Amino acid sequence: MQTIYSDDHHLHHGRCEIIDGELKPCFEMPSRADHVLARVRKQGLGEVLEPSDFGRTPIERIHDRDYLSFFEGAWQRWTAMGRDGDILPFTWPARTLRSVLPDTLLGQLGYYSFDGGAPITAGTWQAAWSAAQVALTGQKLISDGAKSAFALCRPPGHHAAADLMGGYCYLNNAAIATQAFLDQGCKRVAILDVDYHHGNGTQSIFYERSDVLVTSIHGDPSFEFPFFLGYHDEIGEGAGKGFNFNLPLASGSGWDRWSAALEQACARITEYAPDVIVVSLGVDTFKEDPISQFKLDNPDYLRMGERIARLGKPTLFVMEGGYAVEEIGINAVNVLEGFEGA
């Protein structure tokens, strides 16, 4: 399996995030991708490729142009104000406020964010841009005939909506690749999100569409981030009704419960009969992940990959979360090796 990777991810290294009522060092850090890349090479998974640059058009197929302009220019506006720390929002258009776009940078930051977990630094735009190109390069490999590919994206993407950043995510890499598949002739794409946290951005992007089936196994949002999406009764709307399938699980869920949910997701994907599958590969389901509550162990990720392979479809793996840094490489590559060996 070929891996696509860009060193540009090192350009994004947030100093802090708002979590548990405190400013803390970011759990989403460059060493995450470094550990995965090192494991890819140690295990001899396959060739590691630099991404091609497909430009802005495929990103604009998913993301609002005004949002992209804001994100691209935010750091320059920030430094012009004499600031040099991470940019974090502190005011959001909540239920009793109007959802209007203010003129100021800080007001716009709140408008285009949903939490305090996506700091913008000097290199964030370039890192996110390159992560999207990594996903698009993986998509191109599969369109050209590869059975599988691994897009080692960082920063991750599944919490990013069309015009909203948050949850460490700025551009939705999996959604961008999915739309590229459709634009190049696929009729149906299934997204399987195995990250511990619900991919609220991915759900919102495709919620009214039938050409993308979104399936997600995640911590129940009644107790877990992102709290406001990911419930079982969210099945899609309009043309998309029946094409969104959430499988929220209780805190402490281990492989038995998690794999049963995977079987349900796989059954729905098989029924949908997609041309290709995009896997949002988060491995923060690991038992020692510092910000998650599931109990999967290293061998479980091999079995996960084996089950996904039995779907029998071309599959693009797109890296998402996973914050037990020493183990993230083992678990991510276990999924890929399980897939390859099936």
Residue pairs with C-beta under 8 A, 6 or more apart in sequence:
1 45
1 46
1 148
1 149
1 150
1 336
1 339
1 340
2 46
2 47
2 48
2 49
2 138
2 141
2 146
2 149
2 150
3 37
3 40
3 45
3 46
3 47
3 48
3 49
3 149
3 150
3 152
4 48
4 49
4 50
4 51
4 134
4 135
4 137
4 138
4 141
4 149
4 150
4 151
4 152
5 33
5 37
5 48
5 49
5 50
5 51
5 134
5 152
6 50
6 51
6 130
6 131
6 133
6 134
8 123
8 126
8 127
8 129
8 130
8 131
9 30
9 33
9 127
9 130
9 131
9 153
9 154
9 155
10 30
10 123
10 127
11 121
11 122
11 123
11 124
11 126
11 127
12 30
12 121
12 123
12 124
12 126
12 127
12 128
12 154
12 155
13 26
13 29
13 30
13 121
13 123
14 26
14 28
14 86
14 119
14 121
14 124
15 25
15 26
15 85
15 86
15 119
15 121
16 23
16 24
16 25
16 26
16 86
16 88
16 119
17 23
17 24
17 25
17 26
17 27
17 28
17 88
17 116
17 117
17 118
17 119
17 168
18 24
18 88
18 115
18 116
18 117
19 27
19 116
19 117
19 291
26 119
26 168
27 168
27 290
27 291
27 323
28 117
28 155
28 156
28 168
28 321
28 323
29 325
30 154
31 325
32 154
32 322
32 323
32 325
32 328
33 152
33 154
33 319
35 325
35 326
35 328
35 329
36 152
36 319
36 328
36 329
36 332
36 333
37 48
37 152
37 329
38 329
39 329
39 330
39 332
39 333
40 46
40 48
40 150
40 152
40 329
40 333
40 336
41 48
43 333
43 337
45 150
45 333
45 336
45 337
45 340
49 137
51 130
51 133
51 134
51 136
51 137
52 133
52 136
52 137
52 140
53 133
54 133
54 136
54 137
54 140
54 180
56 68
58 132
58 136
58 176
58 179
58 180
58 183
59 68
59 129
59 132
59 171
59 176
60 68
61 176
61 179
61 180
61 183
62 162
62 171
62 172
62 175
62 176
62 179
62 205
63 160
63 162
63 163
63 171
63 172
63 176
64 162
64 163
66 101
66 163
67 112
67 162
67 163
67 164
70 108
70 112
71 112
71 120
71 125
71 128
71 165
71 170
72 125
74 87
74 105
74 109
74 120
74 125
75 87
75 120
75 121
75 122
75 124
75 125
77 105
78 87
78 105
78 120
79 122
81 105
86 119
86 120
86 121
87 105
87 109
87 119
87 120
87 121
88 109
88 116
88 119
88 120
89 106
89 109
89 110
89 113
89 116
90 106
90 110
90 116
91 106
91 107
91 110
92 110
92 113
92 114
93 99
93 100
93 110
93 111
99 111
100 111
101 107
101 108
101 111
102 108
102 111
109 120
112 163
112 164
112 165
113 164
113 165
113 166
114 159
114 161
114 164
114 165
114 166
114 167
114 226
115 166
115 167
115 225
115 226
117 166
117 167
117 168
118 165
118 166
118 167
118 168
118 169
118 170
124 155
124 170
125 170
127 154
127 155
128 155
128 170
128 171
129 171
131 153
131 154
131 155
131 156
131 157
131 171
131 173
132 153
132 157
132 171
132 173
132 176
134 151
134 152
134 153
134 173
135 151
135 153
135 157
135 173
135 174
135 176
135 177
135 316
135 318
136 176
136 177
136 180
137 151
138 149
138 150
138 151
138 177
138 316
138 317
138 318
139 149
139 151
139 177
139 180
139 181
139 316
140 180
141 149
142 148
142 149
142 181
142 276
142 314
142 315
142 316
143 180
143 181
143 184
146 314
147 314
147 315
148 314
148 315
148 316
148 317
148 336
148 339
148 340
149 316
149 317
150 281
150 317
150 319
150 336
151 173
151 177
151 316
151 317
151 318
151 319
152 319
153 173
153 318
153 319
153 320
154 319
155 168
155 169
155 170
156 168
156 169
156 173
156 282
156 319
156 320
156 321
157 169
157 170
157 171
157 172
157 173
157 174
157 175
157 176
157 201
157 318
157 320
158 167
158 169
158 172
158 173
158 174
158 175
158 193
158 195
158 199
158 200
158 201
158 202
158 280
158 282
158 320
159 165
159 166
159 167
159 168
159 169
159 197
159 199
159 200
159 201
159 226
160 166
160 167
160 169
160 170
160 171
160 172
160 201
161 172
161 200
161 201
161 204
161 205
162 204
162 205
164 201
166 201
166 226
167 197
167 200
167 201
167 225
167 226
168 321
169 201
172 201
172 202
172 205
173 318
174 191
174 193
174 199
174 202
174 278
174 280
174 318
174 320
175 191
175 201
175 202
175 205
175 206
177 278
177 316
177 318
178 189
178 191
178 206
178 212
178 278
181 189
181 275
181 276
181 278
182 189
182 211
182 212
186 274
186 275
186 276
187 211
187 275
188 211
188 212
188 213
188 272
188 273
188 274
188 275
189 211
189 212
189 213
189 274
189 275
189 276
189 277
189 278
190 212
190 213
190 215
190 269
190 272
190 274
190 276
190 277
190 278
190 313
191 199
191 202
191 206
191 212
191 213
191 214
191 215
191 277
191 278
191 279
191 280
192 215
192 216
192 265
192 269
192 277
192 278
192 279
192 280
192 308
193 199
193 202
193 214
193 215
193 216
193 217
193 218
193 279
193 280
193 282
193 320
194 217
194 262
194 279
194 280
194 281
194 282
194 285
194 304
195 216
195 218
195 280
195 281
195 282
195 284
195 285
195 320
195 321
196 218
196 219
196 224
196 282
196 284
196 285
196 289
196 292
196 293
196 294
196 321
197 218
197 219
197 224
197 225
197 226
197 282
197 284
197 292
197 321
198 216
198 218
198 219
198 221
198 224
198 226
198 229
198 230
198 246
198 248
199 214
199 216
199 218
199 280
199 320
200 226
200 228
200 229
200 230
202 214
202 216
202 280
203 214
203 216
203 229
203 230
203 234
203 244
203 246
204 229
206 212
206 214
206 240
206 243
206 244
207 214
207 234
207 236
207 237
207 240
207 244
208 236
208 237
208 238
208 239
208 240
209 236
209 239
209 240
209 243
210 236
210 239
210 240
210 242
210 243
212 243
213 243
213 244
213 245
213 268
213 269
213 272
213 274
214 243
214 244
214 245
215 245
215 246
215 247
215 265
215 268
215 269
216 230
216 245
216 246
216 247
216 265
217 247
217 249
217 258
217 261
217 262
217 265
218 224
218 230
218 246
218 247
218 248
218 249
219 225
219 248
219 249
219 251
219 292
219 293
219 294
220 230
220 248
220 249
220 250
220 251
221 227
221 228
221 229
221 230
221 231
221 248
222 231
222 248
223 251
224 251
224 293
230 246
230 248
231 246
231 248
232 246
232 247
232 248
234 244
234 246
235 241
235 242
235 243
235 244
235 245
236 242
236 243
236 244
243 272
245 264
245 265
245 268
247 261
247 264
247 265
249 257
249 258
249 261
249 294
250 257
251 293
251 294
252 293
252 294
252 295
253 293
253 294
253 295
254 287
254 294
254 295
254 296
255 295
255 296
255 297
255 300
255 303
258 285
258 294
258 296
258 300
259 300
259 303
259 304
259 307
262 304
262 307
263 307
266 307
266 308
266 310
266 311
269 277
269 311
270 311
274 313
275 313
275 314
276 313
276 314
276 315
276 316
277 308
277 311
277 313
277 314
277 315
277 316
278 315
278 316
278 318
279 308
279 315
279 316
279 317
279 318
280 318
280 320
281 317
281 318
281 319
281 320
281 332
281 335
282 320
282 321
282 322
283 289
283 301
283 321
283 322
283 327
283 328
283 331
283 332
283 335
284 291
284 292
284 294
284 321
284 322
284 323
284 324
285 292
285 294
285 296
286 292
286 294
286 296
286 297
286 298
286 322
286 324
286 327
286 328
286 331
287 294
287 295
287 296
287 297
288 324
288 327
289 322
289 323
289 324
290 323
290 324
291 323
292 323
296 331
298 327
298 330
298 331
298 334
299 334
301 330
301 331
301 332
301 334
301 335
301 338
302 334
302 335
302 337
302 338
302 341
303 338
304 334
304 335
304 338
305 334
305 335
305 336
305 337
305 338
305 339
305 340
305 341
305 342
306 338
306 339
306 341
306 342
308 315
308 335
308 338
308 339
309 315
309 338
309 339
309 340
309 342
310 342
315 339
317 335
317 336
317 339
319 332
322 328
322 331
322 332
